[in-house]
Amino acid sequence: MNSTSQYQLVPCRVDEPEHEPYADAFDRYLIERGYARDTVRAYVGYASHFLRWTQRDGLDLLGIDEAVVTQFLVDHLPHCDCGWPTRGDQ
């Protein structure tokens, strides 16, 4: 069965209402592939943190590339003070 109706979405922290459809889709994608609930929650949270950072810095989502992701991982996360949980490893 390919339907996601059999899966319960993992409640995740998504601060911006406009991000919810993307978070839900990402949630379903991970659940359908067998990721554990805690992993799904963490990954959706990390993606939400990234989206919030792009908005704060005024970045155009269409312009996101490897350099922007690297900037987030290398420059932002080690010094993050925006209130999101972060992991020491990347």
N, C-alpha and C positions, 0 to 999 in steps of 0.2 A: 504494500500500500504506500503510495507516494504522498498522501494527504498529511498535512500537519495537524489536522483536527484531533488526532489521537495524542498529541503532545500538549502538555501544559507549559505555557511560557514561563520562563524563570523571571521572577520580579527583579528588576535591575534599577539602579539609580540613573535616571535620565532627567536632567534638570530642565531642558528646553522642550516644550511640547512639540515643536516642529521636528525634533529628532526621534520622537516615539515611533513613527512608521518604519524608520530605518533600523532602530534598535530592535523592534519586533521582527523584522525580516531577518536580521542578522541572528537573532535568538533562534528563530525557526531553522535557519540554515545550519547552525551548530547542533541543535537538538537532533535534527534529521540525520546528522552524520555521527551521532552517538557520543557527543561530548558530554562529560559529566556536568551536573547542574552547577556545581561550584565553579567549574571552568567556564561555563557559559556566562554565568553572572560576572565573573572577572573580566572576560573578553569584551562583553557588552559595556561594562564599566570603563574599560580602557578606551574603547572606541568613542564613548561619550565624552571622556576627558579630552581626547584628541579633537573632537568636533568643537567642544567648548573653547579650547585653546585657539583653534583656527578662527573662530568668531572673535575672540578677544583681540587677536592680532590682526583682524581685518583681512584674512586670507580668503581668496576665492576658491571654493571647493573644486571648481573645474581646473584650477591650476596646481592641484596637489600632485606632487611627484616624489620620487625617492629622496630628493634633497630636502623637501619640506618634512617628510617623515623623519629623516635623519636629524634635522634641526629640533624636532619635538623630542626625540629620544636622547640626543646628546646634549643639547643646550637647555631644554626646558625641564625634563624629568628630574635630573640630578638636583635642581634648585627649585623645584616646584613648591609654590606656597599658595596655590589656588584652592586648597581644601580637599582635593581628591586624593584618595589613597594611591600611593605609588609603590612599586616594587623596586628593590635595590638592583635586581638583575633585569636585563632586557631580553 
